[in-house]
Amino acid sequence: MTEVFGFGPVGAAIAVGHARDVRRFASRDHFAAYNGTGPIEMSSGGRVVHRLSRRGNRQLNHAIHIAAITQIRHPHSPGRSYDDRKVAEGKTKKESIRALKRRISGALYRRLVADAAKRGPGGQAGTTQSRVTGITPRQPALRKATPGPAPSVRLRARRDPRQHREHQPARLLDNKEGFDRHSH
């Protein structure tokens, strides 16, 4: 995931965490709709206009936005040349950034699909074998649960609140009696 220009470890973790299993997206267009980089058409009459989508996963959209801005700021990046080309075609700066975000979303989708193809049976690469020792686990990961520690504090039996004086119902006073007592 960090092979996509502009995605560091944090952006990659956000992308992987929010995308979860990429097989739930039928295509890169569905992934773009999920992360909010797919444009929404707002056409009227003969005029075709696309606007910014405020739908989708906003945290994943933000990570893609940061990657797009990073690519635009570096002159040697593929995103900078793409952005320059879109501006030369007559798009506004915001429209060109939106198009670049959509392109980065497609690159992320391809990377997620490629990574999913390399996964082991546990869902992530390397789950069948220990990476450090090279030993295949022989025992099941989950055993019978061990009992917890015995409680060290003995709980007291609760008293019936009706036995305490504080909890006895107050004697109702009629208006005359209450008035006389407070006036003196």
Secondary structure by P-SEA (a helix, b strand, c coil): ccccccccaaaaaaaaaaaccccccccaaaaaaaaccbbbbbccccbbbbbbbccccaaaaaaaaaaaaaaaaccccaaaaaaaaaaaacccaaaaaaaaaaaaaaaaaaaaaaaaaaccccccccccccccccccccccccccccccccccccccccccccccccccccccccaaaaaaaaac
